[in-house]
Amino acid sequence: MFKDNFHSNPSQLFDFAWDKLKLATTDYKSNFRNVAVSTVMKNFPSSRIMVLREVNLEEKSFIFFTDSKSNKYDVIIKNSHSSLLFWDSKSKLQIRINGNIYIIDDSKKWWNKLKEKSQMQYGSLPIPSTQIKESSSFELKSSFSRFAVLKFLSIDIDILDVSNKYNKRAFFESENNWVGSWVVP
Ligand SMILES: Cc1cc2nc3c(=O)[nH]c(=O)nc-3n(C[C@H](O)[C@H](O)[C@H](O)COP(=O)(O)O)c2cc1C
């Protein structure tokens, strides 16, 4: 028997996907929690996994944390164009989102919510991507001044549902007020 998510129109699929994305910020087992975040540098895409920290349904925005001494931080300052890729093997949804990513100011609010162990992820010495002799030749340090909060704002969203006998795909755009349409998978 096929597991069918029963989305009879694009907006139902859209709402279903956003509910799953929102849940991922609190459900540590959600596949949507670890997101492939792609940026562009000198015409090459560069992807890495990042932990999804918050989802804002109204803004269609996402929050991520990083170290301000990481490569991606420099890249984002030069080019905000980016995309997110999500795959949930349980609901069998792929979500691809194009948008812009920005560094935001209110990092203290987020920093205070992090456990001490997590704060140690921001402030390594030497800085990320430095060549080292041994794999352990660095120390983890908690440094608030290195802690950066990134906000991704969505422009368009492509959702592919492969949970049914027949795949369903829908495309949504911010400039169309997120009214979507079915497209050929
Ligand atoms: C499961 C997982 C979660 C990760 N979460 C983050 C994260 O939230 N923020 C971050 O900056 N890097 C995170 N990383 C590390 C990045 O994928 C990447 O290796 C590192 O940040 C260097 O990327 P860059 O050179 O593009 O800056 C995570 C890696 C994995 C495997």
The ligand as an ORCA input file, in Angstrom:
! r2SCAN-3c Opt
* xyz 0 1
  C      25.427     17.733     11.008
  C      26.246     18.978     10.789
  C      25.774     20.173     11.278
  C      26.513     21.353     11.089
  N      26.015     22.537     11.544
  C      26.679     23.685     11.315
  C      26.113     24.951     11.716
  O      25.020     25.035     12.254
  N      26.860     26.067     11.458
  C      28.077     26.021     10.834
  O      28.672     27.077     10.636
  N      28.623     24.856     10.439
  C      27.953     23.686     10.664
  N      28.482     22.483     10.247
  C      29.824     22.469      9.623
  C      29.716     22.922      8.146
  O      29.029     21.934      7.399
  C      31.073     23.229      7.508
  O      31.842     22.046      7.440
  C      31.874     24.287      8.241
  O      31.018     25.264      8.798
  C      32.850     24.980      7.302
  O      32.133     25.536      6.218
  P      32.660     26.775      5.350
  O      34.098     26.488      5.042
  O      31.807     26.787      4.141
  O      32.514     28.022      6.173
  C      27.756     21.304     10.411
  C      28.197     20.090      9.897
  C      27.463     18.956     10.081
  C      27.993     17.656      9.526
*
